[in-house]
Amino acid sequence: MTLAQRALERLTVWPDLTAEPASCGTGRALRSRYSEIVHFHTDHEADLHLTSGAIRRFSGDLAGSTAIRMVPGSRWVTVRLDCDTDVDLLLSLVSAALHAHQARPPAEALVPETCNFRRVTVLPRARQGARG
């Protein structure tokens, strides 16, 4: 089982999430009552839908993580799934995204936005101690 499959399996039992095809046309999505929250596009990455406020609140932590890729101006962040810790990070961020989408201003909910699929190149992280 891949890390993306493991994360998807863990998240599908959350009562606030429903599985469906991703609106971008690639992979599976989990959505809340208000919005798509996460897309699983490949075995090693997921796009997570945050709000503008959540991006601002977490920007320092997100930018400092080797598992996260951000596109300026996008409310989606890409999470690279290379290890179990990345899955735990994704689950924590999904929880934050659910909370943010329940509290966000209605105007932001009306602005459709595509995820980062094909807008971000996610390369495997170098292993500690690797030389190159």
Short mmCIF file of the C-alpha atoms (twelve columns), coordinates in Angstrom:
data_MODEL
# 
_entry.id   MODEL 
# 
loop_
_atom_site.group_PDB 
_atom_site.id 
_atom_site.type_symbol 
_atom_site.label_atom_id 
_atom_site.label_alt_id 
_atom_site.label_comp_id 
_atom_site.label_asym_id 
_atom_site.label_seq_id 
_atom_site.Cartn_x 
_atom_site.Cartn_y 
_atom_site.Cartn_z 
_atom_site.pdbx_PDB_model_num 
ATOM 1   C CA . MET A 1   0.000   0.000  0.000   1 
ATOM 2   C CA . THR A 2   1.379   3.410  -0.936  1 
ATOM 3   C CA . LEU A 3   1.547   6.315  1.494   1 
ATOM 4   C CA . ALA A 4   -1.149  8.155  -0.469  1 
ATOM 5   C CA . GLN A 5   -3.425  5.102  -0.258  1 
ATOM 6   C CA . ARG A 6   -2.734  4.830  3.470   1 
ATOM 7   C CA . ALA A 7   -3.596  8.513  4.008   1 
ATOM 8   C CA . LEU A 8   -6.738  8.236  1.879   1 
ATOM 9   C CA . GLU A 9   -7.838  5.145  3.793   1 
ATOM 10  C CA . ARG A 10  -7.314  6.871  7.144   1 
ATOM 11  C CA . LEU A 11  -9.166  10.012 6.048   1 
ATOM 12  C CA . THR A 12  -12.179 8.314  4.464   1 
ATOM 13  C CA . VAL A 13  -13.391 7.251  7.911   1 
ATOM 14  C CA . TRP A 14  -13.529 10.857 9.124   1 
ATOM 15  C CA . PRO A 15  -17.217 11.782 9.449   1 
ATOM 16  C CA . ASP A 16  -16.798 15.230 7.854   1 
ATOM 17  C CA . LEU A 17  -15.221 13.893 4.638   1 
ATOM 18  C CA . THR A 18  -16.720 12.180 1.598   1 
ATOM 19  C CA . ALA A 19  -14.698 10.506 -1.182  1 
ATOM 20  C CA . GLU A 20  -15.358 11.382 -4.824  1 
ATOM 21  C CA . PRO A 21  -13.434 11.896 -8.079  1 
ATOM 22  C CA . ALA A 22  -11.210 14.994 -7.973  1 
ATOM 23  C CA . SER A 23  -12.723 17.995 -9.785  1 
ATOM 24  C CA . CYS A 24  -9.436  18.502 -11.662 1 
ATOM 25  C CA . GLY A 25  -10.036 15.152 -13.365 1 
ATOM 26  C CA . THR A 26  -7.091  13.245 -11.869 1 
ATOM 27  C CA . GLY A 27  -7.271  11.022 -8.813  1 
ATOM 28  C CA . ARG A 28  -9.547  10.934 -5.796  1 
ATOM 29  C CA . ALA A 29  -10.785 13.810 -3.666  1 
ATOM 30  C CA . LEU A 30  -12.143 14.112 -0.188  1 
ATOM 31  C CA . ARG A 31  -14.610 16.885 0.355   1 
ATOM 32  C CA . SER A 32  -16.365 18.475 3.253   1 
ATOM 33  C CA . ARG A 33  -19.846 19.889 3.169   1 
ATOM 34  C CA . TYR A 34  -18.403 23.173 1.875   1 
ATOM 35  C CA . SER A 35  -15.465 22.361 -0.371  1 
ATOM 36  C CA . GLU A 36  -13.007 19.832 -1.713  1 
ATOM 37  C CA . ILE A 37  -10.309 19.499 0.938   1 
ATOM 38  C CA . VAL A 38  -7.677  17.161 -0.473  1 
ATOM 39  C CA . HIS A 39  -6.828  15.579 -3.827  1 
ATOM 40  C CA . PHE A 40  -4.724  12.423 -4.140  1 
ATOM 41  C CA . HIS A 41  -3.132  12.585 -7.602  1 
ATOM 42  C CA . THR A 42  -0.237  10.144 -7.363  1 
ATOM 43  C CA . ASP A 43  1.217   7.596  -4.964  1 
ATOM 44  C CA . HIS A 44  3.500   10.259 -3.482  1 
ATOM 45  C CA . GLU A 45  1.633   13.543 -3.358  1 
ATOM 46  C CA . ALA A 46  -1.601  15.183 -2.302  1 
ATOM 47  C CA . ASP A 47  -2.964  18.675 -2.858  1 
ATOM 48  C CA . LEU A 48  -4.553  20.230 0.206   1 
ATOM 49  C CA . HIS A 49  -7.086  23.064 -0.028  1 
ATOM 50  C CA . LEU A 50  -6.619  25.690 2.661   1 
ATOM 51  C CA . THR A 51  -8.137  29.149 2.971   1 
ATOM 52  C CA . SER A 52  -6.202  32.372 2.474   1 
ATOM 53  C CA . GLY A 53  -6.298  32.975 6.234   1 
ATOM 54  C CA . ALA A 54  -4.950  29.503 6.998   1 
ATOM 55  C CA . ILE A 55  -2.147  29.979 4.459   1 
ATOM 56  C CA . ARG A 56  -1.195  33.262 6.154   1 
ATOM 57  C CA . ARG A 57  -1.343  31.714 9.643   1 
ATOM 58  C CA . PHE A 58  0.756   28.689 8.722   1 
ATOM 59  C CA . SER A 59  2.982   30.222 6.019   1 
ATOM 60  C CA . GLY A 60  6.193   30.129 8.069   1 
ATOM 61  C CA . ASP A 61  5.697   26.507 9.058   1 
ATOM 62  C CA . LEU A 62  4.599   25.492 5.567   1 
ATOM 63  C CA . ALA A 63  7.540   27.213 3.885   1 
ATOM 64  C CA . GLY A 64  9.960   25.565 6.314   1 
ATOM 65  C CA . SER A 65  8.769   22.017 5.586   1 
ATOM 66  C CA . THR A 66  10.568  19.920 2.994   1 
ATOM 67  C CA . ALA A 67  7.298   18.053 2.402   1 
ATOM 68  C CA . ILE A 68  5.338   21.162 1.317   1 
ATOM 69  C CA . ARG A 69  5.298   22.995 -2.008  1 
ATOM 70  C CA . MET A 70  3.308   26.199 -2.400  1 
ATOM 71  C CA . VAL A 71  2.249   28.155 -5.487  1 
ATOM 72  C CA . PRO A 72  2.083   31.918 -4.874  1 
ATOM 73  C CA . GLY A 73  -1.524  33.087 -4.787  1 
ATOM 74  C CA . SER A 74  -2.962  29.576 -4.598  1 
ATOM 75  C CA . ARG A 75  -5.049  28.315 -1.679  1 
ATOM 76  C CA . TRP A 76  -3.791  24.781 -2.403  1 
ATOM 77  C CA . VAL A 77  -0.534  23.356 -1.069  1 
ATOM 78  C CA . THR A 78  1.109   20.184 -2.317  1 
ATOM 79  C CA . VAL A 79  2.273   17.668 0.275   1 
ATOM 80  C CA . ARG A 80  5.005   15.220 -0.747  1 
ATOM 81  C CA . LEU A 81  4.388   11.818 0.844   1 
ATOM 82  C CA . ASP A 82  7.782   10.157 1.324   1 
ATOM 83  C CA . CYS A 83  7.415   8.717  4.841   1 
ATOM 84  C CA . ASP A 84  4.908   8.070  7.632   1 
ATOM 85  C CA . THR A 85  5.666   11.478 9.140   1 
ATOM 86  C CA . ASP A 86  4.463   13.120 5.922   1 
ATOM 87  C CA . VAL A 87  1.163   11.227 6.240   1 
ATOM 88  C CA . ASP A 88  0.823   12.482 9.820   1 
ATOM 89  C CA . LEU A 89  1.559   16.032 8.605   1 
ATOM 90  C CA . LEU A 90  -1.106  15.714 5.905   1 
ATOM 91  C CA . LEU A 91  -3.699  14.471 8.399   1 
ATOM 92  C CA . SER A 92  -2.932  17.396 10.718  1 
ATOM 93  C CA . LEU A 93  -3.253  19.839 7.836   1 
ATOM 94  C CA . VAL A 94  -6.530  18.251 6.700   1 
ATOM 95  C CA . SER A 95  -7.878  18.861 10.200  1 
ATOM 96  C CA . ALA A 96  -6.763  22.505 9.991   1 
ATOM 97  C CA . ALA A 97  -8.293  22.810 6.506   1 
ATOM 98  C CA . LEU A 98  -11.641 21.450 7.705   1 
ATOM 99  C CA . HIS A 99  -11.667 23.967 10.533  1 
ATOM 100 C CA . ALA A 100 -10.642 26.833 8.238   1 
ATOM 101 C CA . HIS A 101 -13.296 26.019 5.628   1 
ATOM 102 C CA . GLN A 102 -16.024 25.968 8.264   1 
ATOM 103 C CA . ALA A 103 -15.018 29.429 9.496   1 
ATOM 104 C CA . ARG A 104 -14.053 31.107 6.225   1 
ATOM 105 C CA . PRO A 105 -15.878 34.105 4.756   1 
ATOM 106 C CA . PRO A 106 -18.636 33.089 2.321   1 
ATOM 107 C CA . ALA A 107 -17.136 35.192 -0.507  1 
ATOM 108 C CA . GLU A 108 -14.020 33.020 -0.616  1 
ATOM 109 C CA . ALA A 109 -16.176 29.917 -0.875  1 
ATOM 110 C CA . LEU A 110 -17.724 31.229 -4.089  1 
ATOM 111 C CA . VAL A 111 -14.409 31.681 -5.921  1 
ATOM 112 C CA . PRO A 112 -13.554 28.418 -7.697  1 
ATOM 113 C CA . GLU A 113 -9.887  27.550 -7.776  1 
ATOM 114 C CA . THR A 114 -8.096  24.621 -9.304  1 
ATOM 115 C CA . CYS A 115 -5.614  22.580 -7.325  1 
ATOM 116 C CA . ASN A 116 -1.855  22.596 -7.934  1 
ATOM 117 C CA . PHE A 117 -1.736  19.407 -10.014 1 
ATOM 118 C CA . ARG A 118 0.676   19.975 -12.910 1 
ATOM 119 C CA . ARG A 119 1.577   23.410 -11.452 1 
ATOM 120 C CA . VAL A 120 4.098   21.980 -8.969  1 
ATOM 121 C CA . THR A 121 6.975   19.603 -9.590  1 
ATOM 122 C CA . VAL A 122 7.493   17.461 -6.544  1 
ATOM 123 C CA . LEU A 123 10.828  15.694 -6.427  1 
ATOM 124 C CA . PRO A 124 11.837  13.138 -3.815  1 
ATOM 125 C CA . ARG A 125 13.716  14.706 -0.939  1 
ATOM 126 C CA . ALA A 126 17.390  13.859 -0.565  1 
ATOM 127 C CA . ARG A 127 18.021  11.396 2.202   1 
ATOM 128 C CA . GLN A 128 20.039  12.736 5.116   1 
ATOM 129 C CA . GLY A 129 23.676  11.868 4.692   1 
ATOM 130 C CA . ALA A 130 23.353  11.380 0.922   1 
ATOM 131 C CA . ARG A 131 26.079  12.885 -1.166  1 
ATOM 132 C CA . GLY A 132 25.645  14.189 -4.602  1 
# 
